[in-house]
Amino acid sequence: MVDLSCNYLGLSLKNPIIVGSCGLTSSLENIKSIAKAGAGAIILKSIFEEQIRFETEQYIHSDDKKATEWRETFEGIISNDEFYYEEAHKYLTDYAKEHAISNYLKLVGESKKAIDIPVIASIHCSTDYNWQYFAKRIQDAGADALELNVYVLPSNFNIEGSEIEGIYFNIVEKVKEFITIPLSLKIGYYFSSLANTVQKLSSTGIAGLTLFNRPYNPDINIETLEVSASRIFSNSEEYANTLRWMAILSGKVNCQLAASTGIHNAETVIKQILAGADAVQMVSVFYERKFEIIGGMLSTISQWMERHNFSSIDDFKGLLSQNNVKNPGSFERVQFIRLYTSVI
């Protein structure tokens, strides 16, 4: 018998397969099914910054008694009452924020009671919003850990790369002041120096980094001449970029690493662990093939381990990272070469 258990974010997982944050992890029924299918952990669907802002604004202008009383009290207020107005507005805004995340906090609490695997909450950030407030509430609701999914597209021509990177560090710094549960960061690869930035982020006191989040990408319909969404789900060939960076970063950062994007089968799970991943996050494949495939993947991993005489995940984790392969440059080659003809 082989041992598939592992440690991720200081949490004991019975295996390295984590069902990542997605629409499938937003209902208690699905969450129970995921645990029953054999997943090692689950990340609840992210609560989005834009969602909180929208719901907060909607609440302030709603027919709720508290919101209505506030609007009537301060309608047409004069400037010398500005300070009192700001204090009252902050009170109502905080109340509205709590209202906006109440369902999410309820899901965290109910999930913890219903399943016996780690429940990791998720916040999707794009600015250094008031995230410490939500993080503390999520911790109080019982989450085992918190993943911050931070994605800032470097599309602003007036912002230096260092300013964008600073957002990531600011978010981590603020949130860590208010929680004691493990904190992880899920990031993309749009950095001027990815290796350097990841290494610095790993030294902020976070427990883990997930490589990489898969952003929404636009497409163009050439018949309707409209901008539309490209393929939402990943395919099984998209794991290669993560594999490269997992191998390069393994053993060179100060936190644990999880692999994400394009992981659709047991073979790719094995590859990511060989490259150095402590765990993997899977999403798209479950929309296509349901949660029941987890058992089969775990069986395939176990059989592979037996064939190669590995008794535990640690026996082969990082075995083929850049630090351990005979040709480290194989992970850094980015151009094709003609192997059987003259040099280009």
C-alpha positions, 0 to 999 in steps of 0.5 A: 500500500502506498501513502498518498497523504501530503501537507499543504499550507500546514494542513494534513491532506489525504491526497494532493488533489484539491478541487479549486475555486469555481462555480462547482464549489459554491453549493453545499450539495456539491461540496459534500459530493467532492468530499465523498469522491475523495478530494484532499481539500476544497477551495470554495468559490471566490468572493469577488471584489467587484461583487462586494462593491456592487452588492454594497452599493445596491444595499445602500440604495435599497429599500432596507429599513436601515439604508432608508433611514440613513438616506433620509437622515443625510439627504441634502446634508450641509458641509459643516456636518461632513465629518458626522456624515462620513462616520455614518456612511462608514458605519452603513458601508461596513454594515452593507459589506457584512450583508454582502458576504453573509451568504459566503460566511454561511457557506464556510460554516456549513461546509466545515460541519458537513465534510471532513477535509480542509475547507479553504476560502477564497477572495478574488482581488484586483486592488488593495481593497479593505480585505483584512475586514473580510479575511477576519470574518472568513476566519471567524466562520471557520475556514481552515485557510484562505487563498487570495486570488490576485490578478492585476493585468499590466495594461495601464500605460501610466503605471510602472511594473513595481507599482503593480507588484506592490499591490500584491505585497500590500494585500498580503501585508494587510491581511496577515495582520488580521488572521492567524489561519494559513494564507496562500496567494494565487497569482498569474505570470505577468511579472517583469521578473517572475522568479524574483517576484515569486521568491520575494512574495514567498518570504512575506510569511504566506504559507503557499503560492498557487501557479497560476490563475487562469484569467478571462481572455477575450476573443473576436467573432469575425461574423458579428464583429463583436468581442466575446469570451474565449474558451472558459475551461482549460484543456489538457495541454495547458499544464506545460507553462505551470510545469516549467515554472514549478520546476524552476521555483521548486526548492528556491522559495520559502513557502509551499507550491500548488500547481493549477491550470490544465491539470486534467488527469492523473499523469499530469498530477504526477508530472507536477509533483515530480516538478516540485508541487506540494499539491494540485488544483483541478477545476475544468475537468470536473465540469466535463467529467464530474467529481467521480473521476477523482477515485480513478485518478487516485488509483492510477497515481497509486499504481504508478507509485507502486511500479516505481517503488515510491511509498509516499508522495514525498519520495518523488516530490521534486525529483525532476525539478530544475535543481535535480535534473541532469540538464537544468537548462531544459526548463529554460529553453524557449526557442526551437532548435533543429536537432537533425539539420545545421544550426539555424 
